[in-house]
Amino acid sequence: MSVIAEYAVRSDELALGETLGTVSEVELDVERSYATEPTKPILFVWATIADGAAFDAALESDPTVGEFGVLSEVDGDRLYRITTTDRIGVALYPAWVELGAERLEARYADGWWHARTRFPDREALSAYRQYLEDNGVEFRLERIYGSTQRDDGARALTEEQRETLELAHELGYFDVPRSATTTDLAAELGVSNQAVSERLRRGYARLVEETID
């Protein structure tokens, strides 16, 4: 039976390692990724950054980055399209693709990449973990559950999504008419409007996945 694992990884050898080691105060949220060449995935990443110029300069000199561009900017957050190179020390994309896994979510904060991935079985998850550890990547398993469980959709929410949804309900975001906006939620949580919107969107999607056939 397939399983969903939530975990965190950390290593300077991962994609964007040099950039993230150079620029402080940055949070990333991978909207999606795909690859025409397995070792050179293309990433669409929302970036919450204190210094956009410094981040761009770091990307320019990062050996794991081939090309990049800003596709959109919302409330100071930027959506980047980043084409990676084959100079990534430890490539994650081809590893989990080869194991038949599907990445559902990936974000970077506080020095760690946090991911949620569906694996075909526990053996595939174990193989992926072994691959990471063999290559010197720190791995921290946070939660694992069967992907067919639908008796408690809330259990699939991340802590941030749960916190945001609960606050939205408490402040009247779901009322008609609304008593609060995403700006209000962002101020309470100390994050950007874009971060709130992403948490709400992903939270909705996850609850639907887990509760509706």
MILONU-275491 format. One line per field, with one value per atom (N, C-alpha, C): residue in one letter; atom name; x, y, z. Coordinates in Angstrom, 1 decimal, always signed. Example, Ala and Ser with C-alpha at 12.3 -4.5 7.8 and 13.67 -1.06 7.14 Angstrom:
<nodes>
res <- (A;A;A;S;S;S)
atom <- (N;CA;C;N;CA;C)
x <- (+13.2;+12.3;+13.2;+12.8;+13.7;+12.9)
y <- (-5.7;-4.5;-3.3;-2.2;-1.1;+0.0)
z <- (+7.8;+7.8;+7.8;+7.1;+7.1;+7.9)
</nodes>
This chain:
<nodes>
res <- (M;M;M;S;S;S;V;V;V;I;I;I;A;A;A;E;E;E;Y;Y;Y;A;A;A;V;V;V;R;R;R;S;S;S;D;D;D;E;E;E;L;L;L;A;A;A;L;L;L;G;G;G;E;E;E;T;T;T;L;L;L;G;G;G;T;T;T;V;V;V;S;S;S;E;E;E;V;V;V;E;E;E;L;L;L;D;D;D;V;V;V;E;E;E;R;R;R;S;S;S;Y;Y;Y;A;A;A;T;T;T;E;E;E;P;P;P;T;T;T;K;K;K;P;P;P;I;I;I;L;L;L;F;F;F;V;V;V;W;W;W;A;A;A;T;T;T;I;I;I;A;A;A;D;D;D;G;G;G;A;A;A;A;A;A;F;F;F;D;D;D;A;A;A;A;A;A;L;L;L;E;E;E;S;S;S;D;D;D;P;P;P;T;T;T;V;V;V;G;G;G;E;E;E;F;F;F;G;G;G;V;V;V;L;L;L;S;S;S;E;E;E;V;V;V;D;D;D;G;G;G;D;D;D;R;R;R;L;L;L;Y;Y;Y;R;R;R;I;I;I;T;T;T;T;T;T;T;T;T;D;D;D;R;R;R;I;I;I;G;G;G;V;V;V;A;A;A;L;L;L;Y;Y;Y;P;P;P;A;A;A;W;W;W;V;V;V;E;E;E;L;L;L;G;G;G;A;A;A;E;E;E;R;R;R;L;L;L;E;E;E;A;A;A;R;R;R;Y;Y;Y;A;A;A;D;D;D;G;G;G;W;W;W;W;W;W;H;H;H;A;A;A;R;R;R;T;T;T;R;R;R;F;F;F;P;P;P;D;D;D;R;R;R;E;E;E;A;A;A;L;L;L;S;S;S;A;A;A;Y;Y;Y;R;R;R;Q;Q;Q;Y;Y;Y;L;L;L;E;E;E;D;D;D;N;N;N;G;G;G;V;V;V;E;E;E;F;F;F;R;R;R;L;L;L;E;E;E;R;R;R;I;I;I;Y;Y;Y;G;G;G;S;S;S;T;T;T;Q;Q;Q;R;R;R;D;D;D;D;D;D;G;G;G;A;A;A;R;R;R;A;A;A;L;L;L;T;T;T;E;E;E;E;E;E;Q;Q;Q;R;R;R;E;E;E;T;T;T;L;L;L;E;E;E;L;L;L;A;A;A;H;H;H;E;E;E;L;L;L;G;G;G;Y;Y;Y;F;F;F;D;D;D;V;V;V;P;P;P;R;R;R;S;S;S;A;A;A;T;T;T;T;T;T;T;T;T;D;D;D;L;L;L;A;A;A;A;A;A;E;E;E;L;L;L;G;G;G;V;V;V;S;S;S;N;N;N;Q;Q;Q;A;A;A;V;V;V;S;S;S;E;E;E;R;R;R;L;L;L;R;R;R;R;R;R;G;G;G;Y;Y;Y;A;A;A;R;R;R;L;L;L;V;V;V;E;E;E;E;E;E;T;T;T;I;I;I;D;D;D)
atom <- (N;CA;C;N;CA;C;N;CA;C;N;CA;C;N;CA;C;N;CA;C;N;CA;C;N;CA;C;N;CA;C;N;CA;C;N;CA;C;N;CA;C;N;CA;C;N;CA;C;N;CA;C;N;CA;C;N;CA;C;N;CA;C;N;CA;C;N;CA;C;N;CA;C;N;CA;C;N;CA;C;N;CA;C;N;CA;C;N;CA;C;N;CA;C;N;CA;C;N;CA;C;N;CA;C;N;CA;C;N;CA;C;N;CA;C;N;CA;C;N;CA;C;N;CA;C;N;CA;C;N;CA;C;N;CA;C;N;CA;C;N;CA;C;N;CA;C;N;CA;C;N;CA;C;N;CA;C;N;CA;C;N;CA;C;N;CA;C;N;CA;C;N;CA;C;N;CA;C;N;CA;C;N;CA;C;N;CA;C;N;CA;C;N;CA;C;N;CA;C;N;CA;C;N;CA;C;N;CA;C;N;CA;C;N;CA;C;N;CA;C;N;CA;C;N;CA;C;N;CA;C;N;CA;C;N;CA;C;N;CA;C;N;CA;C;N;CA;C;N;CA;C;N;CA;C;N;CA;C;N;CA;C;N;CA;C;N;CA;C;N;CA;C;N;CA;C;N;CA;C;N;CA;C;N;CA;C;N;CA;C;N;CA;C;N;CA;C;N;CA;C;N;CA;C;N;CA;C;N;CA;C;N;CA;C;N;CA;C;N;CA;C;N;CA;C;N;CA;C;N;CA;C;N;CA;C;N;CA;C;N;CA;C;N;CA;C;N;CA;C;N;CA;C;N;CA;C;N;CA;C;N;CA;C;N;CA;C;N;CA;C;N;CA;C;N;CA;C;N;CA;C;N;CA;C;N;CA;C;N;CA;C;N;CA;C;N;CA;C;N;CA;C;N;CA;C;N;CA;C;N;CA;C;N;CA;C;N;CA;C;N;CA;C;N;CA;C;N;CA;C;N;CA;C;N;CA;C;N;CA;C;N;CA;C;N;CA;C;N;CA;C;N;CA;C;N;CA;C;N;CA;C;N;CA;C;N;CA;C;N;CA;C;N;CA;C;N;CA;C;N;CA;C;N;CA;C;N;CA;C;N;CA;C;N;CA;C;N;CA;C;N;CA;C;N;CA;C;N;CA;C;N;CA;C;N;CA;C;N;CA;C;N;CA;C;N;CA;C;N;CA;C;N;CA;C;N;CA;C;N;CA;C;N;CA;C;N;CA;C;N;CA;C;N;CA;C;N;CA;C;N;CA;C;N;CA;C;N;CA;C;N;CA;C;N;CA;C;N;CA;C;N;CA;C;N;CA;C;N;CA;C;N;CA;C;N;CA;C;N;CA;C;N;CA;C;N;CA;C;N;CA;C;N;CA;C;N;CA;C;N;CA;C;N;CA;C;N;CA;C;N;CA;C;N;CA;C;N;CA;C;N;CA;C;N;CA;C;N;CA;C;N;CA;C;N;CA;C;N;CA;C;N;CA;C;N;CA;C;N;CA;C;N;CA;C;N;CA;C;N;CA;C;N;CA;C;N;CA;C;N;CA;C;N;CA;C;N;CA;C;N;CA;C;N;CA;C;N;CA;C;N;CA;C;N;CA;C;N;CA;C;N;CA;C;N;CA;C;N;CA;C;N;CA;C;N;CA;C;N;CA;C;N;CA;C)
x <- (+0.8;+0.0;+0.9;+0.5;+1.3;+1.2;+2.2;+2.3;+2.7;+2.3;+2.7;+3.6;+4.8;+5.8;+6.0;+6.1;+6.5;+7.8;+8.8;+10.1;+10.9;+12.0;+12.9;+14.3;+14.9;+16.3;+17.2;+18.5;+19.4;+20.8;+21.3;+22.7;+23.0;+24.3;+24.8;+24.9;+24.8;+25.0;+23.7;+22.6;+21.3;+21.2;+20.2;+20.0;+19.8;+20.4;+20.4;+21.2;+22.0;+22.7;+23.6;+24.3;+25.2;+24.4;+23.3;+22.4;+21.9;+21.3;+20.7;+21.8;+23.0;+24.1;+24.6;+24.3;+24.8;+23.8;+22.5;+21.4;+20.7;+20.5;+19.7;+18.3;+17.5;+16.1;+15.4;+15.3;+14.7;+13.8;+12.6;+11.7;+11.3;+11.3;+10.9;+9.7;+8.9;+7.8;+7.7;+8.0;+8.1;+6.6;+6.2;+4.8;+4.7;+5.7;+5.7;+7.1;+7.4;+8.7;+8.5;+9.3;+9.2;+10.6;+10.9;+12.2;+12.1;+12.7;+12.9;+14.2;+15.1;+16.2;+16.2;+16.2;+16.1;+17.1;+18.3;+19.3;+19.2;+18.3;+18.2;+16.7;+16.1;+14.7;+14.5;+13.3;+13.0;+12.0;+12.3;+11.5;+10.8;+9.5;+8.7;+8.6;+9.2;+9.4;+9.0;+8.1;+7.7;+8.8;+9.4;+10.4;+10.0;+10.1;+9.9;+11.2;+11.7;+13.1;+13.2;+14.2;+14.4;+15.1;+16.0;+16.8;+16.8;+15.9;+15.8;+17.0;+17.7;+18.9;+20.0;+20.2;+21.2;+20.8;+19.5;+19.1;+19.4;+19.1;+19.4;+20.9;+21.7;+23.1;+23.6;+23.0;+23.4;+23.1;+21.9;+21.4;+22.4;+22.8;+23.7;+25.0;+25.5;+26.8;+26.7;+25.4;+25.2;+25.5;+26.4;+26.7;+25.5;+24.5;+23.4;+22.3;+22.5;+21.5;+21.9;+21.2;+21.5;+20.9;+19.6;+18.9;+17.8;+17.4;+16.3;+15.7;+14.4;+13.7;+12.6;+12.1;+11.0;+9.7;+8.8;+7.5;+6.4;+6.5;+5.4;+5.9;+5.3;+5.6;+4.3;+4.0;+2.8;+3.2;+2.8;+3.1;+4.5;+5.4;+6.9;+7.4;+6.6;+7.0;+7.2;+8.2;+8.5;+8.3;+7.7;+7.7;+8.8;+9.7;+10.9;+10.7;+11.2;+11.4;+12.9;+13.3;+14.7;+15.0;+15.9;+16.4;+17.7;+17.7;+18.9;+19.9;+21.1;+22.2;+22.5;+23.4;+23.7;+24.9;+25.1;+26.2;+25.7;+24.5;+23.9;+24.6;+25.2;+25.9;+25.1;+23.9;+23.0;+21.6;+21.3;+20.1;+18.9;+17.9;+16.7;+15.7;+15.5;+14.4;+14.5;+15.7;+15.7;+15.7;+16.1;+16.0;+14.6;+13.7;+12.4;+11.5;+11.9;+11.2;+11.4;+12.7;+13.1;+12.4;+12.1;+11.4;+9.9;+9.4;+8.0;+7.2;+7.9;+7.3;+6.8;+5.9;+5.4;+5.5;+6.2;+6.3;+5.1;+4.5;+3.2;+3.5;+4.6;+4.8;+6.3;+6.9;+8.3;+8.4;+9.0;+9.3;+10.6;+11.2;+12.5;+12.3;+12.7;+12.6;+13.6;+14.2;+15.1;+16.2;+16.7;+17.8;+17.5;+16.2;+15.8;+14.8;+14.9;+13.8;+12.8;+11.5;+10.4;+9.6;+9.4;+8.7;+7.6;+6.6;+5.6;+5.6;+5.8;+5.9;+5.1;+4.5;+3.8;+4.7;+5.0;+5.8;+4.9;+5.3;+4.4;+4.3;+5.3;+5.3;+6.4;+6.4;+7.4;+8.8;+8.9;+10.2;+10.8;+10.0;+10.5;+10.9;+10.2;+10.6;+11.9;+12.0;+13.3;+14.5;+14.2;+15.3;+15.7;+14.7;+15.0;+15.8;+15.3;+16.1;+17.5;+17.7;+19.0;+19.9;+19.3;+20.0;+20.5;+19.6;+20.0;+21.1;+21.0;+22.0;+23.3;+23.3;+24.5;+25.2;+24.5;+25.1;+25.3;+25.2;+25.5;+24.4;+23.2;+22.1;+21.4;+21.2;+20.5;+19.0;+18.4;+17.0;+16.3;+15.2;+14.3;+12.9;+12.5;+11.1;+10.2;+9.1;+8.2;+6.9;+6.4;+5.1;+5.0;+4.3;+4.0;+2.7;+1.9;+0.5;+0.1;-0.9;-1.3;-2.1;-1.8;-2.4;-3.8;-4.3;-5.8;-6.6;-6.0;-6.8;-7.6;-8.9;-9.8;-10.7;-10.4;-11.3;-11.0;-9.8;-9.5;-8.6;-9.3;-8.5;-7.6;-8.0;-7.2;-5.8;-5.7;-4.4;-3.3;-3.8;-2.8;-2.3;-2.9;-2.5;-1.1;-0.3;+0.9;+0.5;+1.4;+1.2;+0.8;+1.5;+1.3;-0.1;-0.5;-1.8;-2.9;-2.7;-3.7;-3.9;-2.7;-2.8;-3.4;-3.2;-3.7;-5.2;-5.7;-7.1;-7.9;-7.3;-8.0;-8.1;-7.0;-7.1;-8.1;-8.1;-9.1;-10.5;-10.8;-12.1;-12.4;-11.4;-11.6;-11.9;-11.2;-11.3;-12.4;-13.1;-14.2;-13.9;-12.8;-12.4;-13.4;-14.0;-15.0;-16.4;-16.6;-18.0;-18.4;-19.7;-20.3;-21.2;-20.8;-19.5;-18.3;-17.1;-15.9;-15.7;-15.2;-14.9;-13.4;-12.6;-11.2;-10.7;-9.5;-8.9;-7.6;-7.0;-5.6;-4.6;-4.8;-3.9;-4.0;-5.2;-5.4;-4.7;-4.9;-4.3;-2.8;-2.3;-0.8;-0.2;-0.9;-0.4;-0.4;-1.4;-1.5;-0.4;-0.1;+0.8;+2.3;+2.4;+3.8;+4.4;+3.5;+4.0;+3.4;+3.8;+3.3;+1.9;+1.2;-0.1;+0.0;+1.1;+1.3;+1.4;+2.1;+2.3;+1.0;+0.1;-1.2;-2.0;-2.0;-2.8;-2.4;-1.0;-0.5;-0.9;-0.9;-1.3;-2.8;-3.6;-5.0;-5.3;-4.7;-4.9;-4.5;-3.3;-2.8;-3.6;-4.0;-4.8;-6.2;-6.8;-8.1;-7.9;-6.8;-6.5;-6.3;-5.6;-5.2;-6.5;-7.3;-8.6;-9.5;-9.5;-10.4;-9.8;-8.5;-7.8;-8.1;-8.1;-8.3;-9.7;-10.7;-12.1;-13.0;-12.7;-13.6;-13.0;-13.8;-13.4;-13.4)
y <- (-1.2;+0.0;+1.2;+2.2;+3.5;+4.2;+5.0;+5.8;+7.2;+8.1;+9.5;+9.8;+10.4;+10.7;+12.2;+12.8;+14.2;+14.2;+14.9;+14.8;+16.1;+16.2;+17.4;+16.9;+17.5;+17.2;+18.4;+18.2;+19.4;+18.9;+19.7;+19.4;+20.6;+20.9;+22.0;+21.4;+20.1;+19.5;+19.4;+19.9;+19.8;+21.0;+21.0;+22.1;+23.4;+24.5;+25.8;+25.9;+24.9;+24.8;+26.1;+26.5;+27.6;+28.9;+29.1;+30.2;+30.3;+29.2;+29.2;+29.3;+29.0;+29.1;+30.6;+31.3;+32.7;+33.7;+33.5;+34.4;+34.0;+34.9;+34.6;+35.2;+34.9;+35.4;+35.1;+33.8;+33.4;+32.2;+32.1;+31.0;+30.7;+29.4;+29.0;+28.0;+28.1;+27.1;+26.7;+25.4;+24.9;+24.6;+25.4;+25.3;+24.0;+23.8;+22.6;+22.4;+21.2;+20.9;+19.9;+19.9;+18.8;+18.8;+17.7;+17.6;+16.9;+17.6;+16.9;+16.1;+16.4;+15.7;+15.4;+14.1;+13.8;+14.5;+14.8;+15.4;+16.9;+17.5;+19.0;+19.4;+19.2;+19.6;+21.1;+21.5;+22.9;+23.1;+24.2;+24.4;+25.8;+25.8;+27.0;+27.2;+28.3;+28.5;+29.9;+29.9;+31.2;+31.5;+32.7;+33.1;+34.3;+34.1;+35.2;+35.6;+36.8;+37.2;+38.6;+38.8;+40.2;+41.1;+40.5;+41.2;+40.5;+40.9;+40.3;+40.4;+41.5;+41.7;+40.7;+40.5;+39.6;+38.1;+37.8;+36.5;+36.2;+37.2;+37.1;+36.9;+37.7;+37.6;+36.2;+35.7;+34.3;+33.3;+33.4;+32.5;+32.5;+33.7;+33.9;+33.1;+33.0;+32.4;+30.9;+30.5;+29.1;+28.1;+27.2;+26.2;+25.2;+25.2;+24.3;+24.9;+26.2;+27.0;+27.3;+26.9;+27.3;+28.6;+28.7;+29.9;+30.1;+31.4;+31.7;+33.0;+33.2;+34.4;+34.6;+35.8;+36.1;+36.2;+35.3;+35.3;+36.2;+36.4;+37.1;+37.7;+38.7;+39.3;+39.7;+39.2;+39.4;+39.8;+41.0;+41.4;+41.2;+41.5;+41.3;+39.9;+38.9;+37.6;+37.4;+36.6;+36.4;+34.9;+34.8;+33.4;+33.3;+32.4;+32.1;+30.9;+30.9;+29.7;+29.5;+28.3;+28.0;+26.7;+26.8;+25.6;+25.2;+24.0;+23.5;+22.9;+22.6;+22.0;+20.6;+19.9;+18.5;+18.6;+19.8;+19.9;+19.9;+19.4;+19.2;+18.0;+18.2;+17.2;+15.9;+16.2;+15.1;+15.4;+14.7;+15.0;+14.2;+15.0;+14.3;+13.9;+14.8;+14.5;+13.1;+12.8;+11.5;+10.3;+10.6;+9.5;+9.1;+10.1;+9.7;+9.3;+9.9;+9.4;+8.0;+7.6;+6.2;+5.2;+5.7;+4.8;+4.8;+5.6;+5.6;+6.5;+7.5;+8.4;+9.6;+10.3;+11.6;+12.6;+13.7;+14.8;+15.6;+15.8;+16.6;+18.0;+18.2;+19.5;+19.6;+20.8;+21.0;+22.5;+22.8;+24.2;+24.2;+25.4;+25.6;+26.7;+26.4;+27.4;+27.0;+28.0;+27.8;+26.7;+26.7;+25.8;+24.4;+24.1;+22.7;+22.8;+21.8;+21.5;+20.6;+21.0;+20.2;+19.7;+18.4;+17.8;+16.8;+16.7;+15.7;+14.9;+13.6;+12.7;+11.4;+11.1;+9.8;+8.7;+7.6;+6.5;+5.3;+4.5;+3.3;+2.3;+2.3;+1.4;+1.9;+1.2;+1.6;+1.3;+0.2;-0.2;+0.9;+1.6;+2.7;+3.8;+4.1;+5.2;+4.9;+3.6;+3.2;+3.3;+3.0;+3.1;+4.5;+5.4;+6.8;+7.4;+7.0;+7.5;+7.0;+5.7;+5.2;+5.9;+6.3;+7.0;+8.3;+9.0;+10.3;+10.2;+9.2;+9.0;+8.6;+7.8;+7.3;+8.5;+9.5;+10.7;+11.9;+11.6;+12.6;+13.7;+13.4;+14.3;+14.0;+15.0;+14.8;+14.6;+13.6;+13.2;+13.2;+13.8;+13.8;+13.5;+12.3;+11.9;+12.5;+13.2;+13.9;+13.2;+12.5;+11.9;+10.9;+9.8;+8.9;+8.3;+8.2;+7.6;+7.0;+6.2;+5.5;+6.5;+6.5;+7.5;+7.2;+6.1;+5.8;+6.1;+6.6;+6.9;+8.1;+8.0;+9.1;+9.4;+8.7;+8.9;+10.2;+10.8;+12.0;+12.9;+13.7;+14.5;+15.5;+16.0;+17.0;+16.5;+15.2;+14.7;+14.9;+15.1;+15.3;+16.7;+17.6;+19.0;+19.2;+20.1;+20.5;+21.3;+21.5;+22.4;+23.8;+24.3;+25.7;+25.8;+24.8;+24.8;+24.8;+23.9;+23.8;+25.1;+25.7;+26.9;+28.0;+28.1;+29.1;+28.9;+27.7;+27.4;+27.7;+27.3;+27.5;+29.0;+29.8;+31.2;+31.9;+31.4;+31.9;+31.7;+30.6;+30.3;+31.2;+31.3;+32.1;+33.6;+34.1;+35.5;+35.9;+34.8;+35.0;+35.2;+34.6;+34.6;+33.9;+32.8;+32.0;+32.5;+33.6;+34.1;+34.8;+35.0;+35.7;+36.8;+38.1;+38.5;+38.3;+38.3;+38.0;+39.1;+38.6;+39.5;+39.7;+39.0;+39.1;+38.8;+39.4;+39.2;+38.4;+38.1;+37.4;+38.4;+39.7;+40.6;+40.6;+40.4;+40.3;+39.0;+37.9;+36.6;+36.7;+37.4;+37.5;+38.3;+39.4;+40.2;+39.4;+38.6;+37.7;+36.7;+36.1;+35.0;+35.5;+36.8;+37.3;+36.8;+36.5;+36.1;+36.9;+36.7;+37.5;+37.0;+37.9;+37.5;+36.3;+36.2;+35.1;+33.8;+33.8;+32.6;+32.2;+33.1;+32.8;+32.1;+32.8;+32.2;+30.8;+30.6;+29.2;+28.2;+28.6;+27.7;+27.3;+28.3;+28.1;+27.2;+27.5;+26.7;+25.3;+25.1;+23.7;+23.0;+23.7;+23.1;+22.7;+23.5;+23.1;+21.8;+21.9;+20.7;+19.5;+19.6;+18.4;+17.8;+18.7;+18.2;+17.5;+18.1;+17.5;+16.1;+16.0;+14.8;+13.7;+14.0;+13.0;+12.7;+13.5;+13.3;+13.0;+13.3;+13.1;+12.1;+11.1;+10.1;+10.7)
z <- (+0.0;+0.0;+0.0;-0.8;-0.8;+0.5;+0.7;+2.0;+1.6;+2.5;+2.3;+3.5;+3.2;+4.2;+4.2;+5.4;+5.6;+6.3;+5.7;+6.2;+5.9;+6.5;+6.2;+5.9;+5.0;+4.6;+4.6;+4.8;+4.8;+4.3;+3.3;+2.8;+1.9;+1.9;+1.0;-0.4;-0.6;-1.9;-2.7;-2.1;-2.8;-3.8;-4.7;-5.6;-4.8;-5.3;-4.7;-3.4;-3.2;-1.9;-1.7;-2.7;-2.6;-2.3;-3.0;-2.9;-1.5;-1.0;+0.4;+1.5;+1.2;+2.1;+2.2;+1.1;+1.0;+1.5;+1.1;+1.4;+2.7;+3.6;+4.8;+4.6;+5.5;+5.5;+4.2;+3.8;+2.6;+2.9;+2.3;+2.4;+1.0;+0.6;-0.7;-0.7;-1.7;-1.8;-3.3;-3.5;-4.8;-5.3;-6.3;-6.8;-7.7;-8.5;-9.3;-9.9;-10.4;-11.0;-12.1;-13.1;-14.1;-14.8;-15.5;-16.1;-17.5;-18.5;-19.8;-19.8;-18.9;-18.6;-17.1;-16.6;-15.2;-14.3;-14.7;-13.9;-13.9;-14.7;-14.8;-14.6;-13.5;-13.3;-13.4;-13.8;-13.9;-12.7;-11.9;-10.7;-10.9;-10.4;-10.3;-8.8;-8.3;-6.9;-6.5;-5.4;-4.8;-3.8;-3.8;-2.8;-2.0;-0.7;+0.2;+0.7;+0.3;+0.5;+1.0;+1.8;+2.4;+1.4;+0.6;-0.4;-1.7;-2.6;-3.9;-4.7;-4.7;-5.5;-5.1;-3.7;-3.2;-3.6;-3.6;-4.0;-5.5;-6.3;-7.7;-8.0;-7.3;-7.5;-7.1;-6.0;-5.5;-6.6;-7.2;-8.2;-9.4;-9.7;-10.9;-10.8;-9.5;-9.3;-8.8;-8.6;-8.1;-9.2;-9.0;-10.1;-10.4;-9.5;-9.8;-10.5;-10.8;-11.5;-12.9;-13.9;-15.3;-15.7;-15.7;-16.1;-15.0;-14.9;-14.0;-14.4;-14.0;-14.3;-13.4;-13.2;-12.3;-13.2;-12.9;-13.7;-13.1;-11.8;-11.2;-9.8;-9.4;-8.1;-7.4;-6.2;-5.5;-4.0;-3.6;-2.2;-1.8;-2.8;-2.5;-2.7;-2.8;-3.0;-4.6;-4.9;-6.4;-6.8;-8.0;-8.5;-9.5;-9.3;-10.1;-11.0;-12.2;-13.0;-13.0;-12.4;-12.3;-13.0;-14.0;-14.7;-14.0;-13.4;-12.7;-13.7;-13.2;-14.0;-13.5;-14.2;-13.7;-12.7;-12.2;-11.2;-9.8;-9.6;-8.3;-7.6;-6.4;-5.7;-5.4;-4.8;-4.5;-5.2;-6.3;-7.0;-6.4;-6.0;-5.4;-6.4;-7.4;-8.4;-9.1;-9.7;-10.3;-9.3;-8.1;-7.1;-6.7;-6.5;-6.1;-7.3;-8.5;-9.7;-10.0;-9.9;-10.1;-9.2;-8.0;-7.0;-7.2;-8.2;-8.4;-7.4;-6.8;-5.9;-6.5;-5.8;-6.3;-5.2;-5.5;-4.6;-4.6;-3.4;-3.3;-2.8;-2.1;-1.6;-1.2;-1.4;-1.0;-0.7;+0.5;+0.8;+1.6;+1.6;+2.3;+3.4;+4.6;+5.7;+6.8;+7.4;+8.6;+8.3;+7.1;+6.8;+6.4;+6.3;+6.0;+4.8;+3.9;+2.9;+3.6;+3.6;+4.1;+3.0;+2.9;+1.8;+2.2;+1.4;+1.5;+0.2;+0.3;-0.8;-0.7;-1.8;-1.8;-2.4;-1.6;-2.1;-2.3;-3.3;-3.6;-2.4;-1.6;-0.4;+0.6;+1.8;+2.8;+2.3;+1.5;+1.0;+0.2;-0.7;-1.5;-0.6;+0.4;+1.3;+2.0;+2.4;+3.1;+2.1;+0.8;-0.2;-0.4;-0.4;-0.6;+0.6;+1.8;+3.0;+2.9;+2.5;+2.5;+1.5;+0.3;-0.7;-0.1;+0.6;+1.2;+2.2;+3.1;+4.2;+3.6;+2.5;+1.9;+1.3;+0.9;+0.3;+1.2;+2.5;+3.5;+3.7;+3.3;+3.5;+4.8;+5.6;+6.9;+6.6;+7.2;+7.0;+8.3;+8.4;+9.6;+9.2;+9.6;+9.3;+10.3;+9.8;+10.7;+10.9;+9.8;+9.8;+8.7;+8.9;+7.8;+8.0;+6.9;+7.0;+5.7;+5.7;+4.5;+3.6;+2.3;+1.4;+1.1;+1.6;+1.3;+2.5;+3.6;+4.8;+4.6;+4.8;+4.6;+5.8;+6.9;+8.0;+8.8;+8.5;+9.3;+8.4;+7.5;+6.6;+7.2;+8.4;+9.1;+9.5;+9.6;+10.0;+9.0;+7.7;+6.6;+6.5;+7.2;+7.2;+7.9;+7.3;+8.0;+9.2;+10.1;+11.3;+10.8;+9.8;+9.4;+8.7;+7.9;+7.3;+8.3;+9.3;+10.3;+11.1;+11.5;+12.2;+11.4;+10.1;+9.2;+9.1;+8.8;+8.7;+9.9;+11.1;+12.4;+12.6;+12.3;+12.5;+11.6;+10.3;+9.4;+9.9;+10.4;+10.9;+12.1;+13.0;+14.2;+14.0;+13.0;+12.6;+11.7;+11.2;+10.3;+8.8;+8.4;+7.0;+6.1;+6.7;+5.9;+6.1;+6.8;+7.0;+5.7;+5.6;+4.5;+5.0;+4.8;+4.2;+5.2;+4.6;+5.4;+6.4;+7.6;+8.7;+8.8;+7.9;+7.9;+6.5;+6.2;+4.9;+5.1;+3.9;+4.0;+4.6;+4.4;+5.0;+6.6;+7.1;+8.5;+9.0;+8.3;+8.7;+8.7;+7.6;+7.5;+8.6;+9.0;+10.2;+11.5;+11.7;+12.9;+12.9;+11.7;+11.6;+11.4;+11.1;+10.8;+9.5;+8.5;+7.2;+6.1;+4.9;+3.8;+3.3;+2.6;+2.0;+1.2;+0.4;-0.5;+0.3;+1.4;+2.2;+2.8;+3.2;+3.7;+2.6;+1.4;+0.3;-0.1;-0.1;-0.4;+0.7;+1.9;+3.0;+2.9;+2.6;+2.5;+1.3;+0.2;-1.1;-0.9;-0.3;-0.1;+0.9;+1.9;+3.0;+2.4;+1.6;+1.0;+0.2;-0.7;-1.6;-0.8;+0.3;+1.1;+1.8;+2.3;+2.9;+1.9;+0.7;-0.4;-0.7;-0.9;-1.3;-0.3;+1.0;+2.1;+2.5;+2.0;+2.4;+1.3;+0.1;-1.0;-2.0;-2.4;-3.3;-4.7)
</nodes>
